[in-house]
Amino acid sequence: MASQLFRASLRAIARPNAIKAVITPKFTSRVVPAFQATRSFSTTFVRMGTGAVDADLVHKLDEEFQYEKSNEEPEPEFIKEFLEANSFKIEDKSGVDEVSLTRTFGNEKIRILFSISDINNTPPESFLPEDDMIEPENIEDGDEPVSFPVRASVTIEKEGQGAVTIDTVAQDGEIAIESVMYYKDNKLANDQSAESDWQRRGLYIGPQFSELDENLQQLYERFLEERGINSALANFLPDYVEYKEQKEYVQWLENMKKFISA
């Protein structure tokens, strides 16, 4: 798997410091630019509002947006390859933080829910500091930076039998189980209403997974692997989070530019 750090740092490369002073990207662990590139200033007409800074802000937003769009790439091949090889379908709505993967396995309905917010909540110490930045061409085998963790909630339903929700963390090609919970009513495993959330709070959440018998833990891990919650998924999730975060960032720039210039 290609380095997570360098993929996540693509839009920091060649970004002028002047733009960073006005717009701070959400992902703070990007690599310091190795060179400075000059962007052409947009001549987009700005209708002045009531604020004195409106025109300057719109100009910077537009400059950033034009740069990101000029470097935009088509949907990566890894997405198609993963979905085809693992029988998953993906639901990704523009402007929505959460993404879901669904599939069937025998008489089971499986849904994996994850969020792009994990890319912004990762502690800075999980990445290489700027002073220790290593150029991609100088990375040797075995020196790949640690990827950021992605939390994924796996819900498995059986008709008339309720549902099981398994909370996991995907990182560095591995899926770690945090908890396993059973719902007699499968509606409670999926419904996001305030009423269902209140009912879930009163339920027994199960034992600490790490305190279970080791053989039992291993069997749960194999249980997930048979259903496609495996190393392939663990590698896919951080890659997709970075891809979606970039798409949402570009859309955010466009929305903010339109709003302030209106």
PyMOL commands that set and color helices and strands:
alter all, ss='L'
color gray80, all
select helices_A, chain A and resi 4-8+10-12+17-22+54-70+77-86+118-121+124-126+130-132+136-138+186-190+194-201+209-211+214-225+231-261
alter helices_A, ss='H'
color red, helices_A
select strands_A, chain A and resi 89-91+98-105+108-115+150-158+162-171+174-183
alter strands_A, ss='S'
color yellow, strands_A
deselect
rebuild
show_as cartoon
